[in-house]
Amino acid sequence: MAPLRMTDRLAPVLGARTAQALEKGLGLRTVEDLLRHYPRRYAERGQLTDLGQLQVDEHVTVLARIARVDRRPYRDRRTGRNADRLEVVVTDSTGATLTLTFFKQAWRERELRVGRSGLFSGKVGSFRGSRQLTHPEYQIIAESGDEVSGDDDTVARYAGALIPVYPATAQMPSWRVASSIGLVIDQLPDDLDDPIPPETRARHGLAGLRTALVAVHRPDHRDDVARARERLRWDEAFVLQTVLAQRRASAAALPAVPRVPAAGGLLDAFDLRLPFTLTKGQVTLGDVLAADLARTHPMHRLLQGEVGSGKTVVALRAMLAVVDAGGQAALLAPTEVLAQQHHRSITRMLGPLAERGMLGGAEVSTRVELLTGSLSAARRRESLLAIASGDAGLVVGTHALLEERVSFADLALVVVDEQHRFGVEQRAALAAKSRDDSRPHVLVMTATPIPRTVAMTVFGDLEVSTLTELPAGRAAVATHVVPALERPGHLSRAWSRIVEEVAAGRQAYVVCPRIGGDAEPEEDAAADEAEAESRPPIAVLDLVAELVAGALAPVRVGVLHGRLPAEEKDDVMRRFAAGPASGDGIDVLVATTVVEVGVDVPNATVMVVMDADRFGVSQLHQLRGRVGRGEHAALCLLVTEAGPGTPARERLEAVAATADGFELARLDLEQRREGDVLGASQSGTRSSLRMLAVLRDEDVIEAARLEATDLVAADPDLAGTPALARAIAALLDEERADYLEKS
């Protein structure tokens, strides 16, 4: 019989029925999938599960002792016949109880006897105020001197002090998963292919792969689990960091045209026009980008920064530098609203420098072109011609820039705004529009602060720079939670405050999680489904009608959401930016999260977020960044119906307590699954990170990054480490590609 391989399918090993249940319920298809399905926790013989912590509707597996068994007669409503209901009360060491209910299965009394312990699995329900499991799956565990009979597999599986408890389903409870894993482990070859080279394992004191897998599934002691987990965290970190090291090496090997700006050109003229002084961070980062652009291989840099830290100005200066050097720069934005906003703000900042070929244009100037999917055919042809001819030195656009018919004369720099809305393949598609003999430089921007370990893990193919200093003159933003149910008067006061701000010449945003009508939510909220109220989220179209007829009747209210035609969106943003001084200006903008990033109206001083508990921490921080961009004090009100002490309320209070985006980013990451952060929820597949926690395991990630970098430098194709090459191929297969490609 051929030795078992990690890539083998499960059906020949476990049988078709079991393999089908594992794949359908848990997504486990291969031997490696099953072996990487690690225990969620370990029940320890003699230490029963705390039953007091169980939540209704939770699927649980508990280790408990049978305290009472009762057979109760009842009449079956469907048949009208008398039947028996078996009620088994199990308990833990604290005296808390859980009832196991079996209908028409009184025969289970023979094995469910008082004093016995077992694993019991099912969905927690409630009956007359008591928690119960109806028809649970169970496995009685033999104690010393117990007469419980069982096959050799059962006896061996529970011989040790630690009992692994696995993520499971109703069809595949924990002990059936354990049984399947046991069958596979027994057939593993001693010389199991190991993706981590022996010298790397020796340097870091890591166990071999087979040893670690056996220890994590069949531990004798807690120390066995700790050593196994350390090794398996390294597996995940090392494979991923090797992929990223290969990408960095490939990028460094590509040719690029050095872009050194000419003295007295656009960049110098722009700097003279700036009405403010650049921050120290902006100047330093400008020097870093200038050095990158002057190299003979492409820049691949991530620019992250706090909301309002001035990333756009830094990016624009780099774009002007490459135009001075004879090239073109393209800025890729995720939405039309943001693309239009960038086009307006760049054109405004440049003034006559953006009026090449126009009356009043500066002697040294260029043209700023906008390309989106909603342009008219005639306007689109004009834009495409300006881009292809090189007349447009700066191009701002949405995904429309990625289309085949978009051709650049000499694309020198690609700037990707809000990287989390795009994938690696999308920025690569734009970069491919460069000259045949070179690749463009790439600058990726994000206003979502990223903890260092996440940057190393998600954006590991990019060099990372950070802007933390805010420009002088920015106002502080006071943030408060408004409990709409507990204190409805506070919400009324919020509307009054908006009217007062408008009377003082200021403006305000009101943000809702849903458009209304037949539309779906424009952005997914981060609140857990269990925390969401039964009513639908507050919608823009519903709320605006109520406000215009009531609390905000004295002011001019505008509406902005993703279903509006592009021309109408642009008109609404133009009128809101024009403000009170304009005859058709907008005082209050009621919108969805289309205003989350890039929208810059310094006169806006109030932000009211409705159903704020339905948004994520980072998203709320982004929304809050739309106010306080001018000299006037600003206010952000987070309206919620979440009660005191709930996780949703605590999340909002954390946002209100700090303006530090990096602190909030860590909080956001701690509250979410690793897979969410790394994009698995977008791809519909499981994250490849099961053991590795990107916040906790910084030392592992950093050490793995150094090892991977050295390995790739010595052996770029991994010819000397075929097991590692196979692990990378599995990671990057078609079904899991989005894990790395999107963030």
N, C-alpha and C positions, 0 to 999 in steps of 0.2 A: 504494500500500500504506500502511495506517495506521501511524503511528509506534508503536514498541514502548512499552508501559507497564509499570510495575513490578508492577501487579496482574494482568497477563496470565498465563494458564496456560501451561505449558511445552510441551504436546503440539503446538500449531500451529507452534511455533518450532523444536523439536528432533525432532519425530516422536513417534509414540505409544509406540514401544518404549523409546526412551531416556527419555522422560518418566516412563514407568511404573517403570523401574529406579531413577530418581532419587527418585521418591516412595516406593516400597516400601523401598528400602535406606537412604535418608538423610532421608526426610520432607520433601523439597523439592518444592513444588507450583507455585509461581509464579516469575516472573522475579526478583522481589525475594528470595525464598527462596534461589534459586541464587546470586545476586550477593552475598548475605550469608553464603554458605558460604565462609568465608575459608580461605586456606592455613594448615595447621597449622605449617608451617615452610618454609624455602626451601633447596633443595640448590644449592650454588654450584659451577659448572663448575670442575673441577680440585680440588675439596675433596670427597673421597668420604666416604660415611657410615661412622661407626665401627661396624664389624660386631661388635666385642667386647661392645657394650652390648645386643645383641638378647636378648630373653627368649623361652623356649619358650612356645608358645600365643599369642604376640602377633601381631597382623596388622600387617605392616610394609610400607613402601615405601622401598627403599634405592637409593642411587646408588653403583654399584660398577663395577669393571673386570674383564673376563673374563681369568682367569689360565690356565685349562686346560680343555680339552674332551675328554672320553673317551666313546667308544661301547662299551658292555659288553653282551655277550649274556646272556640269561637265559631260563629256561623258564617260560612262563605257566602257573600252576597250574590255572587254570580251563579252558584249552583244550588244555594239554599241548604246545603248539607253541613253537618257539624264537622269540624276539623280541629287540629291542634296547632298551637303556636308555641314555639320554643323560645323562651327568653333567657339568654345567658348574660349575666352581669359580670363584667371583668373590672379589675381594679388595679391601681398602681400603688406605689409605696406611700403616697400622701392620703390615700383614702378616696380619691376621686374615682368615679365610676363611668362606665360606658356600657350600654345595653346592645347586645347582639341579638337580632330578631330573625327567626327562621319560620316561615309559614309552611305547614304540611311536611315538615322534615324532623319530626320528633325523634327519628332514629339516630340523629346526631348526638343524643344524650350518651350513647355508648362511648364516644371519644371526648366529648366536651364535659369533663368531670371536674368537680370542685377541687381546687388545689393545683391543677395543671397550669402550665404556662404555655403561651403560644404567640405566634405572629398572626395578627388579624388585619385584614386589608379591605377597604371599601370607602364609600363616600359618606361623610358625616351628615346625618340628618337630625331632625329634632321632632320629638313626639311628646306632647304634654309637658313641655319644658325640659325634657331630658334628652341628652345627645344619644344617638343610636346609629348602628350600622345595620342595614337590612340585607340579609343574605350575603354576609361578607365571605370572602375567601379566607382560609386560615391554614396554618401549619402548626400542629402541636410539636413542642420541642421537648425532647426527652431529658428529664432531670436524672440525677444520680439515684438509682434504685427504682426508677419509674418503669412501668411495664409497657410503655408505648412501644409498639413495633414499628419498624420502618426499613426501607431498603437500605443497602449499603451507602448509596449516594446521600440520603437524608441524614444518616448517622454521621458520615464523614463531614458533611457540610456544617453541622452544628456541634462538632466535637470541641471546637475552640471556644475561648471565652467571648470573642467578638463575632457578632452576627451581622453581616453586611445587609443594609436595607437600600434597595435600588429604586431609582425613578421607575415607575411601573404604570400599568393600565389595568382596567378591570379584567381584560382578557389575559394579561400577562402579569400577575402579581409578582411581588419582589422575589419570592422563593422560586418561582418558575424561571425568572431571569437568572437567578443564582444557579439553578440546576443547569441551564443552558450554558452559562459561562464555565461551569465546572467541567462539562463534557468537552468543551473546546480546550480548556487549559490542559486537561489530561492528554491531549493529542499534540500539544505544541512540541516542536523539536527543541533539543537542548541548544542548538546553535541558531537560535532565532535571529534573523537579520535585524541589525540595530542601526538606526539612522544617525546616532551620535558616535563619531569615531572613537576608538579605544583611548587615544591620547587625550582627547577632550574629557572623556569620562574619568580618566585617571587624575587629570589636573583638578577636577572639581569634586572628586570623591563620589561619583555617581554609580549607582548599581547598574547592572546590565538590564536590557529591556525585559527579558523573560523573567528575571528575578523580581523586577518591580511589578510586573503584571500579576504574578502569583501572589506577591505580598499584599497588593491593594485589594485583591479579591478574596484571599484566604489568609488574613493576618492572624498571627498568634498573639501579638501584643500591639499596643498603640504605637510603639516605636517603629514597628514594621510599617504601619500606615504612613507615618511621617516620612520615613526614608523613601518609600515608594512614591509618595506624592511629590517629593522634591525632585526625583528623577523624571516623573511624568510631566511636571511643569516645565522642566528643561526641554523635553521632547517638543512641546508646543512652541516654546520661545525660540528654540534653535532652528526648527524647520521654517518658521515664519521669518526669522531674521536672515536666514540664508536666501530666501526668495528676495527679500528687500536688498540684501547685499548684491545679489546678481543684477537687480535692476539698477542700482547705483553704478555698478561697474559697467553695465551696458551703456548707460547714459554718458558716463565719463569717456567712453571710447568713441562716441559720436562726434563728428566734426561740427563746428559752428564758426560763423564769421564774427570776429571781435567787433563790438560796436562801441567805439569811442567817440563821444560827441565833440563836434567842432566848437571851438571857442567863439563866443559872440553869436551863438545860434539860439534856437527856440528855448532851450533849457535856461540859459542865462537871462533871456528876455522874460521868461515866465517868473523866475526868481525875483526879478526886479519889480514885477507886477504884484507879487503877493502882499496882501494888506496886513499880514501878521508875520511874526517871526517863527520859523520852524523850531520845534522842540529839539532838545539835545538828542533824543532817541531818533527822531526823523532824520537829522543830519547824519548821525552815525550809520543808520541803516541805508541812507542814500549812498554813502561811501562804500558800504558792503556790496550793494547792488551794482555800483559802477565798476567795482573790481570784478564781479561775476561776469558782467556784460563784456568786459575787455578780454576774457579768456577765449581760447580756441576750442572749447567744448561747451555744450549748452548748460546754462544755469538751470537748476531745478531747486527752487527755494519756496518754502512755505512762510508767508508773512501772517502772523496772528497778532491780534491786539485787542485791547479792551474796546468796548463800544465807544465811538467818538474819539479814538486815539489818533486819527489822522492817517489811516492806512491808504486812503484813496489819493491823497496828495503825494505820498511816497511812491505809489504805483505810477501816478501820472508823470512824475519827474523822470522815472525810468523809461516810460514810454516816449517822452520828449527826447531823451538822450539817444534812443535808437533812431528816431526820426532825423535828428541832427546828423546821425552817422549814415544816413541814406536809406534806412529801412522803414518798415511799417510795424505798427503795434496794434494788437487786437485785444479787446476786453470782452470776455465771455461772461454774461450775467444769466442767472437761472430763470428770471421772469421778465416779461415785457415792462412791467412797472419799474423794476429795478434798472433795466437797460435804458429806458427813457429817462429815468432820474439821473443815471450816470451821464448820459448824453447831454442833458440840460446843464448839469453842474460843471462838467468839463468845458463845455462851450462857454459857459458864463465865466469860469475862472480864466480861461484863455483870452476872452474878449477878441480884440482884433488879430491876435495870434492864430485864431481859428477861422479867419476869413480870407483864406488864400484865393486869389482870383476875383475877389469881391471889392466893390467900391468901399474904401475905408479900411481895408485889410492892411495889416502891418507888412513892412518890407520882408521881414523874416516871418513866415507864417505857414500853416498847413490847413488841412481840411479834416473835420471830424464827421465821420459818416455813421449813421444808425442803420442797422439791418435787423429787422424782426420779421416774423412770419405774417404779420398783418398788413405789411406795406402794400399799397396798390401796385399793380403790374408795372405801371409807368415809373413810379418812384423806385421800385425795386430794380428795374433795369438801369436807372441812373446810378443807384448805389453800387451795383455790381460793376459798372463801368469804371466808376471812380476808384473802387478797390483794385480792380485788375490793372488799371493804368498806373496806379501809384499816386494819383492825385490826392487820395485820402490817406494821409499819414497815420491817422488814428481812426480805428474802427471799433464801434461798440455794438454788440448784438447779443441775441439769445442763441438757442440751438440752431437757428437759421444759418449761423456762421459755419456750421458743420456740413452743410449740404455740398454735394459734389460740384455744383456749378459755381460755387463761390471760389474765386481764384485771386490770389494776392500777387502783386508784382514782386515783392521781396519781404515776406513775413519774418521779422526779426525777433519779436517778443510777443508771447501769449500771456495775458493776465487772466486768471480764472478767479472770479469773485464768488465767495461763498462755496468753497470746495465741497462741503458736505452735500450739496445738491447735485454734484456731478461725479462721474466715475473716472478712473484712470483712462479708460478707453476713450472717453469723450475729449479729454484734454489732449490725448495722443492723436485723435482724429484731426483736431485743429492744428496741432504741431506738424502734422504730415503735409500741410499745405505750404510748406516752406520750399526754398530752392532745392534742387536735386542734390547739390553738393554740400548742403549743410542743414542743420536743424535749428529751429528757433530756440531762444531762451524762454524759460517758463517760470512765471511767478504766480503762486497760488495764494489767495487771500482768504482768511476766515475771521469773522468777528466773534466766533464762538471760542472762548478760551479753552485751550487743550492742555491738560496735565502732561508733564514731560514724558511719562511712560506711555501715554496714549499716542503722543506724537511719535515716539520711537516705534510704536507698534503699528499704528494705522498709516502714518505718513513717513514711514522709515526709508522710503526712497527719495525723500526730500531733505535738504538742509533747512533747519528751522530758525527763524528770527522772530523776536517778540517785541511789540511796542506796548509799553505799560503806562507811559507818561501821557497825561491828557493835556491838550493845548491850554494855554492861559485863558482865563475869562469864562471857562465852562462853569455853569451853575450846578450846585448840588441838587440831587433829586431825592426828596423825602418820599419814602414808600410806606404805605399803611394797608393793612388788611381790613376790608369792610365786610363784617358778618351780616349778610342781607337778611337772614331769618331771625337772628338774635336781636339785631338792632336795625330795623327797617328805616328808622330816622336817619341813620348814617348814610344810607344810599340816597335818600332825598337831599341830604346836605351835599353829597357829591355833585348832583346835578346843579344845585344852587351855586356851588363853587365854580363850576364851568361857566355859568352865566356871568358871575362876577369877574372871572378872568377875561372873558370876551369883552365885557364892558370896559376893562382896563386896557383893551387893545391887544389881548393875547389870543391864542388859539388852543384847541384841544383835540385829542383823539379819543374815540370810544371803540374798543376792539371786542369782537364777538367770535366764538369758535366756529360758527356756522353761517352760511349765506342765507338759507331759508328757502321757501318754496320747495321745489323738487330736488334742490342741489344737495349733494353730500357735503360733509365738513371739508373745508378747503385744506386744513392741516389736521393731522391726527394729533389729538391731545395726548399728553404723557400720563395723565391720571389713570390709575388702574381701573379696569371695568368694575371691580367690586366697589370702588369708591364713588363711581358716577351715580348720580341720581337717576330715578326711573324716567323722569321727564327728559325730553331731548334738550340738547344744548341751546342756549339763547342764540337767536339768529339775527343777523344784520337787518334783514328786510322786515322782520317783526318788530324789533326794538326801535328802528328809526321812525316807523309810523307812530309808535307810542310817544316817543320823545318830541317829535315835531308837533304833535297835537297837545302836548302837555308841558313837561318840565323845560324843554329847550325851545319852546315856541318863539321866544324873543330873538333867537340867533339864527344865522344862516347855516344850515346843516347839509353836508354832502355825503354821498355814499360811494364806497369803493370796494369792489370784490372781483374775484377772478372770472365771473361770468359776463362782466361788462365788455362790450367791444373795445378794441385797443384805442380807438380814437376817443371814446368816452373816458376811459381810464386816464389817458394823457390829459384830457381837458380838466378832469376832476383834480388831478395832481397839480396842474398849472394854476388853477383857481385857488387851491389850498395854499400853494407856495406864495401866490400873490398877496393873500391875507386881507386884513381889514381895509387896507388902503385902496383896494381894487373895487370897482363898482360891482363886479360879479364874483367877488372873492368868497371863500368858504371859511367860516369861523370854527366849525366843529366837523370833523371827519369821522363818520361811523363806518368801520371797515373790518375786514377779516385780517388774517396775518399777512396779507400782501404788503403791509407797511412794516413788517418785522425787521427788514434790513434795508440799508441804503437810502431810506427816505430822510431828507435833511431839511427841516423847516425850523430854523432857529427861534421863530416866534412862538412855537408851540410849547406850552408850559404845563399842561395837564394830560395825563394818560389814565383812562379808566378801562380796566380789563374785566369784562363780564365773564362769569363762570371761570375765574382764573385757575381754579383747581383742575380744570381740564387741559391745562397747558403744562409743558415741562419746565423745569427750573431754568435751563439755558434759554429757552424760548421766551420766558417772562423777562429775563435779563435783557434779551435783545429788544423786546418791545419797549421796555422801560428806557432804553437808550434813544428812543425817538424824541424824548423831551429832555430839557436841560442842555440843549445844544447852543443856547445863546447866553445872554448875560443875566436873564431873569431866573429867580428861584423856581424850581419845578416840583411837581407833585405826581406820584403814581399811586393809584388806588386799585387794589386787587379785590374785586368783589367775589364773594363765595357764599355758598350755602353749606359748606362743609363744617361740621361741628367741632368744638374745641377738643383737642387731644387726638383727633384723627390724623392719619399719615398725610392726607391731603392738606389739612390745615397747618400742620407742622412744616410742610414743604413751603407753603406760602409765607409763613412767619420767618423761615430761613431767608427767603428772598428779600423780605422787608428789612431784615436785620443787617444785611451787608450789601455793599455795592461792588465788592471784589468778585469779578467774573471768574477768576481762577478758583477761588474758594467754592463758588457756586457750581462750577464745572465738576469739581471733585464730589460735591454732594450729589449732583445729578448722576454721576457715574456710579456712586455707591448704591443708589436706589434702583439702578437698572441692571438687567442682565448684561454680561460681557458681550453676548451676541448682538444685542441691540446697538451697542456702541460701535461694533465693528461691522455692522451692516447686514447681519444674518436675517434680521426681520424683513429687510427689503428684498432679499433673495428668496425668502420662503424656505430656507434650509437652516439646519442647525449650525451654530457657530462651531468652528474648529477649536475654540478655546473652552476646555471643560475644567481643567485644573488651574490654568494660569489666570490670575487676577491682575489686571494691568496696573492697579494702584498699589496693591500689597506687594507684588513681586518685582519691584523695580530693580533689585539687585540681580535677579535671575535674567531679566530682560536685557540689562546692560551687559552682563557677562556673556550672554548668548550672542549679543550683537557684535562684541569684540571677537569672539571665536569665529562667528560666521564670516565676518569681514576678512579675517586672516585666511580662512579656508578658501573663500572665493578668490582672493588675490593669488593664492598658490595654485588653485585648481578650478578655474572658472566654470568648466563644464561638469564638475563633480565626477570625473571619470574614476577617481580613486575611492569614492564613497557611493557605490551604486544603491545601497539601501536608502541613503539620504535623498538621492535623485528620485527614487520611486516614491518616497514619502511626499516630496514636493509635487510630483506629478499627480498624486492622489489629492493633494490640497487644491491644486489648480485645475481639477477636472471640471467639466462643463457645469455640473450641478452645484459646485461650490465656488465658482469663479467670483460671484458677486461679493463673497466675504471679503476679498481683497480689493475688488474693483470699486466698491462703493463705501462711503463712510458718512 
